[in-house]
Amino acid sequence: MKLIINGAMTVDGKIATAAGDSKISSKEDLIRVHKLRASVDAIVVGISTIMGDDPRLTVRLAKGKSPARIVVDSKGRIPLESQVLSTARSVRTIVAVTSQAPEEKIAKIRETGTEVLVVKEGSGYNVAVPHGVDLKQLFLSLESMGMNKVLVEGGGELNWSLLRLGMVDELTVTIAPKIAGGRLATTLVEGDGFDQISDGIKLRLERVVRKKSGELVLRYRPT
Ligand SMILES: NC(=O)c1ccc[n+]([C@@H]2O[C@H](COP(=O)([O-])OP(=O)(O)OC[C@H]3O[C@@H](n4cnc5c(N)ncnc54)[C@H](OP(=O)(O)O)[C@@H]3O)[C@@H](O)[C@H]2O)c1
């Protein structure tokens, strides 16, 4: 499986403001993201991204079919009125939960036409998510469903877990010429982090694109 993380951040590394506004990319960059979506089998996001943004995660600004949408949500907190659940009958939608999710909520999620995968617990080196979804098991299940190219669209906690587990093949980040500030604003990679920079995940810069908007689109590969 090929796993790509894509995100948009301000120059100070924020992917949303402390108040939760994550509209960082230009229209030009959103078109690039929609083309990328049309080229993958699935888009994966963490539950806090659904709670904060209520995204549709579909292909609208490019030609092509919307891929499946996967939400990593150990406790089954996803709102039944969220856009991904409301459109689950037209775009394949899977919520990955653990045994922490209540049976009644799982049944209600399934009633929307959404598939629910019950995955074992595994934190992915993340103290903030001690009983999260075991991401290795989840991605093996996705692979067995024929999903071989997967795009992860955040947020920071999910990005950390996947990077820390060494599961990421490519990281593309758009840097918008803006500063958001805010010590509580979410950054591209959250989680527990490393104590030493020398222990950090090393990346090779593979591509740099400078957009008319002043944005930089950087593509990295973990080494
Ligand atoms: N600019 C961008 O490109 C961009 C993209 C996406 C999101 N965002 C912003 O990012 C923010 C959300 O990011 P976030 O870092 O707070 O959360 P997140 O990564 O979207 O979701 C994290 C949550 O997912 C669940 N989870 C289950 N298993 C996990 C595992 N193994 N590893 C990690 N998480 C797991 C946990 O909740 P449970 O314990 O309840 O399961 C965890 O708290 C929002 O403000 C959104 O607007 C920005």
The ligand as an SDF file (V2000), in Angstrom:
LIG
                    3D

 48 52  0  0  0  0  0  0  0  0999 V2000
   -5.0230   22.3000    7.2360 N   0  0  0  0  0  0  0  0  0  0  0  0
   -5.1150   20.9860    7.0830 C   0  0  0  0  0  0  0  0  0  0  0  0
   -4.5130   20.4210    6.1730 O   0  0  0  0  0  0  0  0  0  0  0  0
   -5.9460   20.1830    8.0510 C   0  0  0  0  0  0  0  0  0  0  0  0
   -6.2720   18.8630    7.7170 C   0  0  0  0  0  0  0  0  0  0  0  0
   -6.9980   18.1160    8.6480 C   0  0  0  0  0  0  0  0  0  0  0  0
   -7.3640   18.6550    9.8570 C   0  0  0  0  0  0  0  0  0  0  0  0
   -7.0460   19.9320   10.1520 N   0  0  0  0  0  0  0  0  0  0  0  0
   -7.4010   20.4900   11.4800 C   0  0  0  0  0  0  0  0  0  0  0  0
   -6.8210   19.6630   12.4750 O   0  0  0  0  0  0  0  0  0  0  0  0
   -7.6390   19.6640   13.6450 C   0  0  0  0  0  0  0  0  0  0  0  0
   -7.8750   18.2310   14.0730 C   0  0  0  0  0  0  0  0  0  0  0  0
   -6.6250   17.6030   14.2720 O   0  0  0  0  0  0  0  0  0  0  0  0
   -6.2880   16.8280   15.6270 P   0  0  0  0  0  0  0  0  0  0  0  0
   -4.8240   16.6000   15.6300 O   0  0  0  0  0  0  0  0  0  0  0  0
   -6.8980   17.5650   16.7710 O   0  0  0  0  0  0  0  0  0  0  0  0
   -7.0730   15.4560   15.4960 O   0  0  0  0  0  0  0  0  0  0  0  0
   -7.2080   14.2880   14.3980 P   0  0  0  0  0  0  0  0  0  0  0  0
   -5.8620   13.7570   14.0460 O   0  0  0  0  0  0  0  0  0  0  0  0
   -8.1180   14.7190   13.3100 O   0  0  0  0  0  0  0  0  0  0  0  0
   -8.0030   13.1880   15.2540 O   0  0  0  0  0  0  0  0  0  0  0  0
   -7.3910   12.6540   16.4000 C   0  0  0  0  0  0  0  0  0  0  0  0
   -8.3230   11.6890   17.0790 C   0  0  0  0  0  0  0  0  0  0  0  0
   -8.4760   10.4950   16.2930 O   0  0  0  0  0  0  0  0  0  0  0  0
   -8.7090    9.4190   17.1620 C   0  0  0  0  0  0  0  0  0  0  0  0
   -7.7580    8.3200   16.9760 N   0  0  0  0  0  0  0  0  0  0  0  0
   -8.1040    7.0100   17.1070 C   0  0  0  0  0  0  0  0  0  0  0  0
   -7.0500    6.2270   16.9510 N   0  0  0  0  0  0  0  0  0  0  0  0
   -5.9850    7.0420   16.7460 C   0  0  0  0  0  0  0  0  0  0  0  0
   -4.5990    6.7760   16.5720 C   0  0  0  0  0  0  0  0  0  0  0  0
   -4.1050    5.5270   16.5470 N   0  0  0  0  0  0  0  0  0  0  0  0
   -3.7680    7.8340   16.4250 N   0  0  0  0  0  0  0  0  0  0  0  0
   -4.2480    9.0940   16.4130 C   0  0  0  0  0  0  0  0  0  0  0  0
   -5.5560    9.4040   16.5770 N   0  0  0  0  0  0  0  0  0  0  0  0
   -6.4250    8.3750   16.7500 C   0  0  0  0  0  0  0  0  0  0  0  0
   -8.5470    9.9350   18.5990 C   0  0  0  0  0  0  0  0  0  0  0  0
   -9.8340   10.2370   19.1180 O   0  0  0  0  0  0  0  0  0  0  0  0
  -10.5940    9.0570   19.9110 P   0  0  0  0  0  0  0  0  0  0  0  0
   -9.6870    8.6980   21.0720 O   0  0  0  0  0  0  0  0  0  0  0  0
  -11.8970    9.6300   20.2760 O   0  0  0  0  0  0  0  0  0  0  0  0
  -10.6880    7.9320   18.9190 O   0  0  0  0  0  0  0  0  0  0  0  0
   -7.7620   11.2160   18.3890 C   0  0  0  0  0  0  0  0  0  0  0  0
   -7.9370   12.1580   19.4360 O   0  0  0  0  0  0  0  0  0  0  0  0
   -8.9200   20.3910   13.2830 C   0  0  0  0  0  0  0  0  0  0  0  0
   -8.8600   21.6930   13.8320 O   0  0  0  0  0  0  0  0  0  0  0  0
   -8.8720   20.4760   11.7630 C   0  0  0  0  0  0  0  0  0  0  0  0
   -9.4710   21.6680   11.3120 O   0  0  0  0  0  0  0  0  0  0  0  0
   -6.3570   20.7070    9.2640 C   0  0  0  0  0  0  0  0  0  0  0  0
  1  2  1  0
  2  3  2  0
  2  4  1  0
  4  5  1  0
  4 48  2  0
  5  6  2  0
  6  7  1  0
  7  8  2  0
  8  9  1  0
  8 48  1  0
  9 10  1  0
  9 46  1  0
 10 11  1  0
 11 12  1  0
 11 44  1  0
 12 13  1  0
 13 14  1  0
 14 15  2  0
 14 16  1  0
 14 17  1  0
 17 18  1  0
 18 19  2  0
 18 20  1  0
 18 21  1  0
 21 22  1  0
 22 23  1  0
 23 24  1  0
 23 42  1  0
 24 25  1  0
 25 26  1  0
 25 36  1  0
 26 27  1  0
 26 35  1  0
 27 28  2  0
 28 29  1  0
 29 30  1  0
 29 35  2  0
 30 31  1  0
 30 32  2  0
 32 33  1  0
 33 34  2  0
 34 35  1  0
 36 37  1  0
 36 42  1  0
 37 38  1  0
 38 39  2  0
 38 40  1  0
 38 41  1  0
 42 43  1  0
 44 45  1  0
 44 46  1  0
 46 47  1  0
M  CHG  2   8   1  16  -1
M  END
$$$$
